[in-house]
Amino acid sequence: MKAKKLTVWMLSAAMAVSAMAGSGMTAFAEDVVSEPVELDFIFADGDEGAKASINQIVSDFNEAHPNITVNIVPGNGGAYSEFLKTKDSVGEFPDVMEMRDTAMYVRAGKLAELPEEITSLFISTFELDGKVYTAPLAGENTQGIIYNKTYFDENGWTEPTTYEEFITLCQNIKDQGDMAPLVVGGQDIWHMGFLYHKAYNDQVLSADPDFIKHCYEGTKDFSDPAIAATFDELKEIFQYAQEGWVSTPDAQITTFLVNDMAAMMYSGTHMFSQISQADPDFEYGWFPIPSPDGKVRLVGGAGIGGLAISAEAAEDPNKAVAAQEFIKFFFSPDEYKVYCEKLSAIPVTVESPQIEADAVFQEVIDIQSTADDLAPMWNGKAGENELPPDFRNFTYKTLIEYLTGQREMESCATELNNTWQVGMQSFNPITGVGIN
């Protein structure tokens, strides 16, 4: 009954706003909330571009909505998933948040279903059991090689078109001896996911898109040759990373690139704006690393993450309306433009903002349209191919141990299998454990 009353109340408020808009009146938030309301908002603030753009949008919203205050709860750039879990454990789960582990929080009853007036803003959305819980911030962050174009031109190097040409290019840069071929920010465990997914996509998903499902069923495990091939592909690439990559934070990789300490980085398009901000005169290029089999497989399309509203906030009529108002404001063309341009993010709204796309970003958009495969990252799946909680980070930790010579592949496979078995005891979408 409470949910039905809430829906009726919100519909009435929306009709009132529509009527005021039709009469030429400006529908400020004071018209849709019955009293001043504050919202706690959390997002992943480890990326400076995301931090700057979202702070600006929140500031614009608060200025335009005198009866609603959105308070940003700082995460201080740490591991976002752990930060959100901690907030939840101490009873400080936010009203609105950037959601990444969507399925887990939906199962825990922490998120509210988004209404059609929000979901209709997007070209496509991600459904869980027929319901939408997140407003996608952008198309999935397409990753590729961002390189020092001036340095390439000076040495007569061109963008590789095969995997073998990429490895030869890395070796040529290494032989040159004046900078590292590749910079990696391995201190931040999530950064390892960029190259891990690339190799995992090449070796595992290309052959078996349901590999994780089969691990749940017990017909496959992490001693599979495809996992060893994934680790070996990464070992070949990581021999060209800078010295001390394990202790280099992601926030420093731009410094390596613009200061001629490394020729290339493998990251998402969100780095374009960071590079330009660090050195407006730095000329960079971009290319995907082809797979060993010659295919071009890219991260892209709508993913499971995005902005979400807590179930608790949705039970408060004022907070529910205020939270929806904030999300709609965020994705309004003028505000969403700020986010997309700052992060070089591909818009996903029906009313797309007029972003200023430079030639490099346009190249990314064009290659997406011809890629052999375009899908979310391996840890962005839901349903039967969803990872157990924390298994992603354990995989990256194990990978680092392999790349730094602390473990052999057999030991890695054993550790991954043991951790997987523990994880399945509390989460298995095939049997239903941990789903309800």
Secondary structure, DSSP 8 states (H G I E B T S, - for coil): -HHHHHHHHHHHHHHHHHHHHHTT----GGGT-SS-EEEEEE---SSHHHHHHHHHHHHHHHHH-TTEEEEE---TTS-HHHHHHHHHHTT---SEEEESSHHHHHHTT-B----HHHHTTBS---EETTEE--B--SS---EEEEEEHHHHHHHT----SSHHHHHHHHHHHHHH-SSEEEE--TTSGGGHHHHHHHHHIIIIITT-TTHHHHHHHTS--TTSHHHHHHHHHHHHHHTTB-TTGGG--GGGHHHHHHTTSEEEEEEETTHHHHHHHH-TT--EEEE----TTS--EEE-S--S-EEEEBHHHHTSHHHHHHHHHHHHHHTSHHHHHHHHHHHT----BSS-------HHHHHHHHHHHH-SEEE--GGG--GGG---TTHHHHHHHHHHHHHTTSS-HHHHHHHHHHHHHHHHTT-BTTTTBTT-
